[in-house]
């Protein structure tokens, strides 16, 4: 079973080098048949030079491409189109892969009759995680640690930080939506929407804790303003695939009330010595605000559509990938509910 490890990157040459060094450690290199594919999405740093050095060191096992269309999802779709592996292992350019990363992917897909696997993602932060960072906030940073036991089926959202899926499965559901993900207008949740389509199509998903990466979180990403912005954009992203259960004007009133009340409520939580609950309260209000804002844009004419890849050429040509836009699907159980 051949594996393609796919990494989309932009302007992270230093962390990308560390990721690739961990991926090409001696144990991983000798763990079966695999390749690494890096797709650069418009870097202005020395990412091309870093990739060229790995291509020279590991000819035939490392490939490097450039995707000029902005957005991580576009870069991932290019990688999916040229992947040679039967299994596609998605990870990020700021992780450290475990020495048995490749072997563990082989083991999971050989032992279990599944179509996709969510691996374990540990947080790696030299300064330590803030005391106000709850489990909910862990997930928004792509951290996925559901314990030591294998879970089939796995019903949580999937994270592209450590996700393995059969290549043909990823192609069958149309790849990643370019309207979502880093570099897009809204900026998040491309992997959440991807996992919803996997489940909607009936594919089998496993939580496989033996597939491990460590996600590096730099200090500047662990600030309250960063999380506020991230949650607002996450709310905008979720509007593409989640409905709301009220008239838009009524939902707007709820959002405004929630924003106003979230600050004194958060202050009360902090006074009681519960900083994580305070931060959850503030972030939830901003997610709801982003969700409402995006639905307002839909109401005033912005198309609520997500792009699907309809044709996957064996070789990428100047014509690129054939795509179509389809109406966004409201997935069961994802509705936003007005409370009060």
N, C-alpha and C positions, 0 to 999 in steps of 0.2 A: 504494500500500500504506500503510494507516494504521497507526501505531504507538501503543500505550498504554504509557507509562512508569509503572510501579507502584511506589510506595514505602510500606511500612508503617513507622509511627513511634510512638515513645513517649518523652516527656520529653527530647527532644533538639532543642529549638527552634533553638538557635544553629547547630548543625551542619546541621540541616535547611535553614535559610535559606541557608547556603553551598552546599549541594547543589543547591537550586533555582536559585540565582543562576548556577551553572555550567551547569545544564541549559538555562536560558533565555537563554544568551548569544546574540549576534547570529547566529553561524554555525549553531547548533543551531535557532534559531527559524525560520530560512528554509530548513531542510533537509527539505522535504516535509511531508506531512500527519501530524501527531502530536498527542497530548494527554498531560498528566500527571495522574495520579490519586494522591492521598495519602490513606491511611487511618490515622486516629489510633486507637491502641489504649489509650485511657484516660490521656492525658497530664494532668499537674497543673501544667505550666508554661504558657508563652504560645504553645504550638503552634497553637491555634485562631486567634490573632491573626496569626501569621506566615502561615498558610495563607489567611486572609481577605485579607491584603495582596496575595498573588500572584493570588488569584482576581479581585481588583479590577484588577490590572495586566494580566492575561491572560485576559479573559473568553472563555468558549467553549473555551479551551485548557487551563485548569486547573480540576480538580474536587477537592473535599475532602469526605471522609465520616468518620464515627465508627463504630467497631466496639466495642461494650461487652463482648462476650465476650472474656475474657482469652486472650492468646496471639497471637504473630505470625502463625501459620498461619491463625487465624480472620480476621485482618485481610487477609491475602493472598487468602483465598478470597472475601471480600467484594469486593476489587478485581477479581478474575478475573470475578466474576459481572456486574459493571457495565462492564467494559472495552468500548470501542467499536472498538478497533484489531484488525486482523487478526493483528498480531504483538504479543506482550506482552513488554515489556522490564522485567525485575526488577532493582532496585538498592536500596541502603540509604540511610539518612538521615545517613550520615557519610562520604560519598564526594564527590569532585570529578569530574564528568564531563568528558571531553575535548571540545574545541570541535567535533570532527567525530563525536561520539558517535551522534547520530541518523542522519547520513549513512552511517556505517559499518554500522549495523544494516540500513538500506535496501539497501546494496550486497551484504551477505552473503546476505540472503534472496532477492535478485533473481538473484544469480550462482550460488548453490549449491542443489541439490535436497536440502535438509535440513529437519528439523522443529524443531530446537533448536540454539542456539549458546552456547558458553561463551566469554565475552570475557576480556580480560586485566585482571588486578587488580594494581596496583602498591601497595606499602606506602608510606604517607606519615606519617613520624614525625619531628617537629622535633628530638627528642633522640637520634635514631638508634636502630636496633634493637639489643637486647642481644646480646653475643657468644655467649650460650648459646642463641640462638633459631635452631634448625636449619630445614631445608626442611620437615620434618614439622610443626614448630610453626608455620611460615608457613601451612600449609593449614588448621589449626584456627582461624586468624584470618581465613579467607576469602580469602587471597592466592593468586592463580592466575596464574603466569607460566611458560608452557611454551615460551617462545621466540618467534621471529619467523615461523615457518612455520605455515601452515594445516594442520590435522590432520583427516582424515576417514578412518575414524570416530575419534571421540575417546572413549577408554575409561575415563577417570578420572571420579571423582565431580565433580558440578557444584556450583558455588557461587552462591547467590542474590545475592551482591554484584554480579554482572554476568552475568546469564543472560537470554537471549532465547528465546522459544518461541512457536509459533503458539498463539493463544488457544484455538482449538478443540482443539488437542492437550492443553493443560493441563486443559481441561474433560473431555476424553474419559477421562483417567486418574484423575479424581476430585479434582483439586486437591491441596492440602497437608493432611497429617494433623495435626489439632489436638492430638493427644497429644504431638507433637514440636515443637521450635522454641522460641525465646525466649518466656518467659511461661508455658510449660507446666510440668508437674510435673518432667519430666526436662530440658528446656531446650535441646536441640540437634538437629542432623542432619535437620531437615525437608527441606533441599535434597538431602542425600545419599539419603534414602529416595525422594524425588521422582524423582531421576535414575535410581535402580534400576528404578522402575516404567516410566520412559520406555524404558529398554533392554529390559526384560522384554516390553514391548508391541511391540518391533521398530522404534521410531522412530529416525530418523537424526540423529546429533549431530555437530557440528563444533566444533573449537577455532578461534576467529576472533580472532587477536591484534590486528586493526585496531580492534576495539571495546574502548575503553580507559576505565577509571576508576581513580582514585587513592583508596585506602581509608585514611582517617585513623585512626591508632592512638594514642590518648592514653596518656600515661605510666603512669597508674594501671592500665591493662589489660596492661602489659608487665612484670608482676612474677611471680616464681615461684609464690607462693600462688594468684594468679589462674589461672595455667595448670594447677596441680594440680586446682583445683576444676572448671575447664573440662573437663579430660580425664576426671575422674570422671563428670561429667554426660554427656559424650559417650559413655562406655561404657554408661551406663544407656540412652541413646537407641538405641544400636546393638543392644541386646538385643531391641528390638522387631522387627528385621528380619534378625538374624543368629543362627544356632544355635551350639551348642557340641558338640564331638566327644568327649564323655566323660560318665560319670555326674556328676550335679551335685556330689555329695560329693567326688569326685576332682578335679573342676575347682576346687572351693573350696580344697582342700589346695594345689593348684598356685598359686592366687592368693595365698594367705597366704605361701607360700614365696617367691614372686616379690616380694611387698611387703617381706619381711624382707631379702632379698638385694639389692634394688635400691639401698638406701642405701649399703652398703659398696662396691657396684659403681660407683655414681655418684661416690663419694669417690675411688676409684681412677682413674676417668676424669679427674676434675678435677686430681688430682695429676699425671697424665700430660699435662696441658695440653689436654684435650679437653672443654671445658665444654658444648658442644652435645650430644655423646654422653651426657654425664652427665644432662643434662636430659631427653633422649629416654628414657633408662632409667627415670627416676623417673615421667615422665608415662605411659609405657606401663603401668607397674605400677598406676597409679591408674585408667587406662582399663579394665584387666582387672578391677579391684576393683569399679568401677561396673557393668560388664557382669555380673559374678557377682551383685552385690547385686540388680540388677533381675530376674535370672532366679530368685533366691530369692523375690522378691515374687510373681512369676508362679506359682511352685510353691505358695505359700501362699494363692493365690486371686485375686491381682490379674489382671484380664483382659488377655491379650496380644492386643489388638485395635487396629486403626487405623481411623479414621473416613474414609469416602469421601463426596464429594458426588455424589448421584445425580440431582439436577435443578438446572439452572442457569436461574433465571428471568431474563427480559429486564429486568425492573425488580424491585429488591429491595423486598419488602413486609414487613409486620410478621411474617409467617410465616417469613421468612428463607429459608435454603437447606435443601432436603431432603437428609438425610444418612442413612447407614447405617454400622454398625460391621461390619467384616469381619475374619476371623482374619488376623493378621500373617503375611506370607509369608517363608519362609527363602530368601533369594536365593543362587544358586550362587556359590561362591567367597568367601563372606563369613563362613564359620564360624571360630570361635575354636578354636585347636588347643592342647591341653595338650602342652607340651614337657618331657619328663623326669618 
